[in-house]
Amino acid sequence: MIEIRRWENEEAEVCGVDDWHSRWVLLVRVKKWKKKIGRDGDEVSRTLSESLRSSSPKLTPSVFTKMQSSPLILEEPIRMASILEPSKPSFFPAMTKIVGTLGPKSRSVDVISQCLEAGMSVARFDFSWGDPEYHQETLENLRTAIKSTRKLCAVMLDTVGPELQVVNKTEHPISLQADTSVVLTPDQNKEAASNLLPLNFNGLSKAVKKGDTIFIGQYLFTGSETTSVWLEVSEVNGDDVTCVIKNSATLAGSLYTLHVSQIRIDLPTLTNKDKEVISTWGVQNNIDFLSLSFTRHAEDVRHVRVIADSVVDLAREFLSKLGDLKQTQIFAKIENIEGLTHFDEILREADGIILSRGNLGIDLPPEKVFLFQKAAIYKCNMAGKPAVVTRVVDTMTDNLRPTRAEATDVANAVLDGSDAIVLGAETLRGLYPVETISTVGKICAEAEKVYNQDIYFKKAVKFVGEPMTHLESITSSAVRAAIKVKASVIICFTSSGRAARLIAKYRPTMPVISVVIPQLKTNQLRWTFTGAFEARQSLIVRGLFPMLADPRHPAESKSGTNESILKVALDHGKAFGIIKPHDRVVVCQKVGDSSVVKIIELDE
């Protein structure tokens, strides 16, 4: 046994050296403290190095460095029995947010209310199916559920984009048999059958060649379902494409998505149908997020911003009814090789990224999918922009429990740094929408407990570099202070939401209550308060929990404290059980021209 005493604020402790791993852990710690320990440190390092070489000659410092960079942290010794202990109930199911797609199985007021209670914070409306009237009725039910549950929920509009579809007007099931042929035709007047599938696109024959792979299904091919099929192009004849069916399947419903692997489809990212939906349904309902399907270039995002601005200009006289889409955040949905290739430029332009793993899983070799996910999420984290992952518990569409692989996949998405998880078919047409949200939330919460925030924080600070901006320095200091004093919560006063998002960027281990202070604005026709958009848009950011403050209280205090609104925020935290007597709370706010981080210790 070797004893290292506590030096200043470093957490040195008695460490065992009974095995090579413990010895190496101790060696690395000692080397970090050598300047403080002096010659004793040299002696201890030398002793451990010799011991290591004798017991594990193959282990090198570089290998260990990679091991220590793991996003997972487990305290030694690991008590396996503790894994079976039930999780403590919490008002916040998880720091990671859940986006639920509302549809036939999840559009009633009762089910939506249960989804909100289970942890859904963003409601997604997928316009690749259903008409605006149908979605409007669902949205009205969502608003009713929000009022009854008093749970805030944001709205996301998901565009169709250049999505190819098989049209089945009769809606009769179509059985496709393996090793037989089927013709894909652009003639939508023809009836869909087992040997003929009409498409909504007339350029497929010009885009594909013999040997190309095509996937068709209601929610794309997963490999385990019988409702999707993959085809291999055998012949191109005029506008028609003949394919060999590779697996037997039954296509049910009126529309099925068609995806051609690694082939560019010559269609605009924002279709005329998308523009119409945005300019009517989107403006009418002040949507918080626009999910731009099949984003392939940064120009796609810029084009949408222009469209959004022009919509507002054209509807200027109706602003009192239509709202302003300039505040809507645009999330680029990466779904193919082209979007992957231009990822960096898309990330700079977009407000957030959605990794559409269903389509990406078709375009990418299976062994490369995880690598793109980790790299893309890391880039989003360092940029301080939300990273959202899709397709995690597909089997829960029809089953009450996820598979082992799916449960692990959810946890890994959290450990990778995801801000939110999107549930598609699982809540849209799934049999267990509420249970799915609850299950995913519980898995996320467990993964967050072992998230290695210390390593992440150091990486984020190093990435930002020096000198930091004023706001970046303040927010990172707030997170550091909260962790050092073991605060139960961070409270951030903000008007734009930027400060709160920057705090969340550093992934504090405790919730961040974002107190959004409304501001009074005018367009020379009427007075309006801002703040609602900013509050709802934080619902997709990991660890952020918004609270709309009384507009009579400014976000910037002139006197050094804003006791009234702070008391409201503290009472809010106490009411939901995240703040208790004698807890420490870190507060971040502006005082005059200065930004202040203060630590409060609560009384009884």
N, C-alpha and C positions, 0 to 999 in steps of 0.2 A: 504493500500500500504506500502511496505517496500523497502527502498532504500539501495543498496549495492554499494559502490564506487569502482572505478577501482583500483586494486592492482597489481602493476608491470605490467606484460604482460597478466594477466588473463582477460578474457573478461567478467567482471561483468557489469550488467546493471540493470535498474529499472525493476522489475518483478512484475506482478500482482499476487495476491493470492486469486482470486475470486473463484477458484475451486480447488478440491483436487489435480488434476494433476499438475497445476502450482505451488501449494504449495510444492508438492513433488520434482519437478524439482529444485526449489529454495533451498529446504532443502539439497539436494544432493550437489548442488554447494557450499552452505555455509560450509558443512562439509569438503569439499575438501580445503576450504580456511581458516579453523579455526585457523591454526597456524599463519596465517598472520593477521587475523581480531582480534584474542584475545578474551577477554570476550564478546565483542559484538557478536562475532560469536556464542558463547555458548548460549547467550540469544535469538538470532534469531532462532537458531536450536531448542531450547526448545519451543519457541512460535509456530513454524511451526509444530513440532511434536505433540503438544497438539491439534492444529487445525486439523491435519490430522486424529488423532485417533477419533475425534468427527464426522468427515464427511465421512471417509472411513475406518471403522474398519477392513475390509477384506483385504485391501491392505498391503502387507508386503514388506520390503526392497528387499528380494530375487526376488519377482515378478517384482518389478520395475527395478532391475538390468537386468533381462532378456529383459524387454521392451526396455531399453536403449541400449541393445546390437544389436538392429535391424540394418540390412545392409542398411536400408532406412532412409534418413534424409529429413525432410520437415520443412521449416521455418514457424514459427507462426507469425502473423495469416496467414492461408492458404487462398489465394484469388482464388476462384474457377474460376473466369473469366480469370485468367492468364493461365489456362490450355488450353484455346481456342486460345491463342496467337500463331501465326505461328512461327515455329522454324527458327532461323537465319541460312542462308546457310553457309556452311563451306567446305573447300577443303577436310578435313577429315570427311567423313560421320559419323564415330563413332570411338571411341578408341578400341572397341571390333572388332575383325577381322572376316571376312566372307570367308568361304571356299566353293567354288562353284564346283559342279560335272559337268563336261562337257560331253555332249552326243548328241543324235540326234537333240534335240531342241536348243542346245547351242554350236554348234561346228563351225559355220561359222565365218569368220573374223569380220563381222559386228556385230553379236550378242555378240561375245566375247569382242569386243571393248566396247560395251554398258555395259556389265557386269563389266568390269574394271572401267569404268567411274562411275558406280553405287556404287562401293565399294568392289568388289571382290579382295582379295589380295593373295589368294592361289587357284590354279586350281587342282581339284582332278580327277584322272583317275582311274576309277573302273574297274579292270580286271576280275570281276566276269562275265562280258559279253564283247563281242567285241574282235577282234583279235589285235595283236600288230600293224599291218599295219593301221588299222582303227584309233587307238589311236595316232599313229605317225602323221597321217594326221591332226588330231585335234590339236596336239601339235605344228605343224608347223603353223597352223592358229593362235594359241595363241601367238607365237613369232612375227608373223606379226602384230597382234593387239597391243602387247606391244610396238613395235617400233612406231606405228602410234599414240598411245595415250600417250606414254612416261610415262606409269604407270608400276612400277615394280610388278612382280607376281611370286610367288613360285610354284613349281610343286610337287604334292603329288601322289605317287603310292600306290593304295590300293590293297592289296593282296586278293586272294580268301579265303585262309585258309581252314579249315575243314568244308566247307559249303556244306550241302546236297542240291541236286537239283532234281526237277522233269523234265524229258526230254520229250519235245513235238516236235518231229521231223517235223511233218506236219504243226505246228504252227496254226492249226485250233483252234478256241475257244472251251473250254471244259466246259460244264454246269454240275454243281454238285447240286443235290437236297437234301435238309435237310431230315434227318431221313432215308436216303438210305445208302447202303454200297458201299465202294470202296476199291480195293486191291492195296497195294503198293508193287511193285515187283522190284528186282534188274536186271531183264531181260530187257535190253535196246533195244533188237531187237523187242519187242512188241510195238504196236502202242498205244499211249495215248488215253484214252476214258473216258467217264463219270463213268465207273465202274472199270477202271484200269489205274494206274499211274506208269510208269517206273521211277526208281531212278538211280542215278550215284553212289550208295553205296550198297554193298552186306552184310553189317553187321547190318542192322537195326533190323532184327528179333531177333538178339542176345542181342540188347541193350534195347528193350522195353518189356513191359508186359501189360496185360489187364488192362484197366483203364487209361493208360498214355495218355497225351494230345499232339497232333501234330498240328503244324500250317503250312499252305502252302499258298504262294502268291508271287506275283512279288516283293513286297516290304514289306512282312510280314503283319500281321493282325493288323489293327488299331481299329477295332470295328465299324467303320462308312462306310467302303468301301465295295463294292460288288465284288472286284477282289481278295479277299483272303478268306480262309476257315479254320475252325478249326475242327479237327477230334478227335475221342476218340477210342483208340485201343480196339477192341472187341475180336480178335482172332489172334494167331500167328501160322502159318502153314508152317513149313519148312523155306524157305527164304522169304516167303510172309507174309505181315501183313495186316489183314483185319480191316477196321475202319468204324465207324458210322459217317456220315457227320452231323455236328451240325448246320450248317447254309447254306443256298443256296448261290451259287456264280458262277461266270463265270471266268475261268482262260484263259487269252489271252497272246499269245507270245510263245516263244520257251523254256524258262527256268523259273522255279518258285523256290524260296527258300523254303526249308523245315527245320523246327526247332522243335526239340523234347524238351519239357519243362523239365528242371532240370535233363536231362540225358546226361552222358558223351559219346561222340562219339569217338571211337578209331581210330582217324586219326591224322596225324602230323599237328601241327600248320602251319608249312611252307611246303607246298606240292611241289612235283616235278615241277608242272606247275609254281608255284610261283618262285622257284629257277631259272627256265629257263627265266622267264620274267625279274627278277631282274638282271641276268647276261647278258642279251642282251639289252632289251629296257631300263632298269634302268641305266645301266652303260653307254650306248650310249648317254643318255640324261642328265647325271649328276643330277639325281633327288635330290631334297632338302629334302623331307620327305618320309619315308616309313611307311605306316599305316599297322600294323601287325594285321590282323583280328583274332578274337577269341583267343587273348592272354590269356593263362590259368596259366602260371608260369613264374617266372623271367628267367628260363632257356630258354624259348622260345625266349626272347629278346637276351640273350647271344648267342644263336645258330645263330640268324640272323647276329649278329656282326661277328661271325666267318665266316659265308657264305660270307658276304660282303668283309671281308679281303681276303679270298681265291680267290674270283672273281678277285680282283685286282692283286693278285700274278700271277694267271694264265694268266691274260691279260697284264702283265707287258710290253711286247714288243709293245703293241698297245695303250699305255697310251696316246699318243698324240691324239688319236681318241676317246678313251673310257672314259677317266677321272678316278676319284678316289672316290669310294663309302665310304671311311673311314669317309668322312665329312658328309655323309647323316645322318640325325637325324631319330631315330626310335621312332614312336609313338605307344604305346600299346593300342589296341582297346579292351576295356572291354565289353564283350557281354553276359556273362553267370555267373552262380553262382560260378563256379570254378575260374574264373578271379577275381570275387569279394572277394572270400575267401583269395586269395593270393595277394590282392591289394597292400599291403605295400611293399612287396618284388619286385613286378613288378614296382612300382613307383621308387624305388631306382635304378633300372637298366635302365629304359626307359628314353628317352629325353622329353617325354610328354605323356599325357593320352587322349584318345578319349572315351567318355562315349557313347556307342552305345545303345541308349535308346530304339530302336525298339526291339532288341533281349532281352535286360534287362527287358523290360516291359512284356515279356512273361515268363521269368524265375522267376521274383520277383512278390510277391503279389502287387496289385495296390497301397495299402496303404503304401508300403515300398519304392516305386520308388523315391519319393521326398527326403526321408531320405538318401538314398545312394548317390543321386546326390549332396546334400549339403555336406555330409561328405567327399566324394571323391574330390570335388572341393576345399574344405578347405585344405585337405592334400596336394593337388597339389600347392595351393597358398603358403602354409608355406614352401614347398620344393623349391619354385621358379621355378616350371616347368609348362608349358602351360597345361591348362585344356580346352578340346574342347567338346562341346555338340552337339548331333545330333537330328534329328526328332523334329523340333519345329513348322513348318508351313506346315504340310502335305497337308492340304486342298488347299493350293495355287498351288498345282500341276494342279488343274483344275479350280481354282477360282482366281479372281483378288485381293480379300481381305482375310486376315486370319480371323479365328473366334476370338471371345473375349477371349476364353481360350488360344488360341495360342499366341495372342498378349501379354497376361499376362505372359505366359510361357517364351517367349523370354526375357521380362523384368526381370523376376525372375532369369533366368540364368545369366544375367548380374549382378544383385544384389548379387547372390551367389558367384560371382567372376570368371566367365568363361572368358577365353582369346579369344575364337573364337566360332563361330557357323558354323556347317556344314549343307549345303543344299544338299540333295541327289536327290530324284525324282523330287523335286520342280524345279531344274534347268536342270537335266538330260533329262527328258521327259515332263516336265511341260509346260504349254501353256504360262506362263508369267515369264520366268527366270529373265529378267532384273527388272521387277516390284517387284519380290520377294526379290531380293537382296536389292533393294532400300528401300522397306518397312521394312525389318528386320534391315537394317542399321539405319533407322529413330527411330525405337523402341529402339534399343540399345543406341542411342545417348540420348534419353529422359531419359532412366533409369540411364545412367551415371551421369546425372545432379543431381540426388538425392542419389547417392551412398555415403554411410557414410565412407569416406576415413579416417576420424580421428580415428574411432573405429578400422578399419582394420589396420591402421598403428601401433597402440598400440599393437594389437594382434601379428602382425608380428615381432615387436621388442622384445616383451616378449618371443615369441617362439624361436627366435634366441638365446636369453640369453646373458650372459656375461662370458668371454670377447668375443666381436665380432671379426671376422677377419678384417684385415685392409681394404679390399675392401668392405666388408659388411658395415663397419662403415662409409666409405666415401660416398657410394651410398645412404644409408639411410639418412645421413646428407644432401645430395644434395636435396633429396625429401622434407625433413623438411624445409630447407631454401627456396626452391621454393614456398612452401605453405605459409610460414610466410611473404614473401615479395610479394606474389601474382604475381609470375612470369608468363609470358604468355607461356613460353616454357623452357624445359631443353635441353641443347645440350651436348651430351656425345661423346667424342672422344674415339674410340676403334679399336683394331685390331682383337680380337677374338670374340667380341660381348658380352663377359661375363659381363662387367661392365654395359652395357646398359640393359641387361636382369635383372640384380640385381636392377637397378633403377626401372624398370617396376614392379618388384616384390612387391615394396611398394606402387603401385597403385597411382602415382601422379595424380592430377586432371587436369593437363595440358599435352599436347603431349610431347613426348621425341624424339628429332631428334638424331638418332644414326648415327654419322659420322664415317663410316667404312674406315679406312686407309689401303689400300692394302699393302701387304708385298711381297717382291721378294723371290722366292724359286726356287730350282733346284733339279731335280732327276738325275743329271749327264748326262742327254740326252738333256734337254732343260730347258729354264727359264720360269717360270710361276708366275703370281701374284695371291695371295689369296685375299679374300674380297668379291667376288661375292656370295659365299655360305653364309657367315656370314650375309650379307645384306639381302638376300632373306629369310633366316631362321628366321629373326626377324619379318617377315610379319605375323606370326601366334601368336605373343606375344602382349597382350593388351597394347595399348598406345605407342608402338614403331613404328617409321617411319624412315626407313633407307635412307641413302644418301651415295653414293660411292664417296670418295674423290680422289683428284689427288694423285697418288702414290708417287709423289715427295715430299709430305709433310708428315713428320713422325707423328705418333700418340703420341709419347713422345717428348715434347719440352725441349730443353736444356736452353733456354733463359728465360723461365717463361711464355711466351705467344707464340701462334702460330697464329699471326694476319691474315695471308693470308687465311688459311683454315677456321678460325673462321669467317672472313668476307664473305666467300663463303657460309657458313652455315647460317649466318644471312640473307644474300641476298636470299637464298633459302626459308627461313621462311617468309620473306617479300613478295616474289613473290606469295606465296600461301595464304597470308592474315592472317597468324597466329602470325606474329610479326608486331607491329605498332610503330610509333614514341612515345618515352617516356616509352615504355614497359621495364620491367625488365626481364632479361634472366639469368638463372643459367647455368654455364658452368662447366663440370666435365672432367678433363683430367690429364694426368701424366706430371709432370715437373721434368725431371731428374729421381731420384729414389723416388720421392714423388708424391702422388696423391693430386690434388688441386680442391677445389670447390670455384668458385668465382661468384660474382653477378655483372652483367653489367646493367647499365641504359642507354638506347639508347637516342641519340639526335634526332633532327628532321630528 
